[in-house]
Amino acid sequence: MDKIKVLEELKTIGLVPVLRADSVAKALALAEAIAAGGVTVLEITMTVPGAMQVMRTLAETRPDILIGAGTVLDPETARMCILEGAQFVVSPAVNTKTIEMCHRYSIAVLPGGLTPTEVVTAWQAGADVVKVFPASAMGGAAYLKNLKAPLPQVELIPTGGVSLHSAMSFLEAGAFALGVGSDLVDAKAMAEGRPEVVTETARKYLSIVKEFRAKA
């Protein structure tokens, strides 16, 4: 899938689950539970032990899932993730060399920024979308709306503090998509043998995105 189609898919699904787990097996189980709810986009963070293996396995066994690499801090890691099947690269900060590496491979890149200066810096460096992280620390959806007012041309994905309760507010504030963490990627439910909780939450998020689109 080329970069333009990847970005279109991200916007269409409207969600980027941030997958964190303490083993390859748990990460893959979470991925399956989320995908079962219809959310076929995943950000596999580099904090997952064996993250590369998770990406490689999903690329081979679940070609329907759009795989992203998260918490990528340098160009070398970005390149390794791309070679393992990552179709977009996410970072909590701006590293221009990482952005350049993604451009070299024509891969969508979503570096992080929080202040207006950081957001504009990321955008000017070539970000396809800027990850606003941690969004909740700056006031949540109200902050995103304030950022979008002078920067309507910059696509933003709020991450950190996005929940079923706040999802609609973030979408109404102008979010390109929603970066969703533990509210969806529920490791506790998985540990208790209740993957259906994660699957149902994924469905609820998709329902909110669909409701927003219907109103827009």
Secondary structure, DSSP 8 states (H G I E B T S, - for coil): --HHHHHHHHHHH-EEEEE--SSHHHHHHHHHHHHHTT--EEEEETTSTTHHHHHHHHHHH-TTSEEEEES--SHHHHHHHHHTT-SEEE-SS--HHHHHHHHHTT-EEE-EE-SHHHHHHHHHTT-SSEEETTGGGGTTHHHHHHHHTT-TTS-EEEBSS--TTTHHHHHHTT-SSEEE-TTTS-HHHHHTT-HHHHHHHHHHHHHHHHHHHHH-
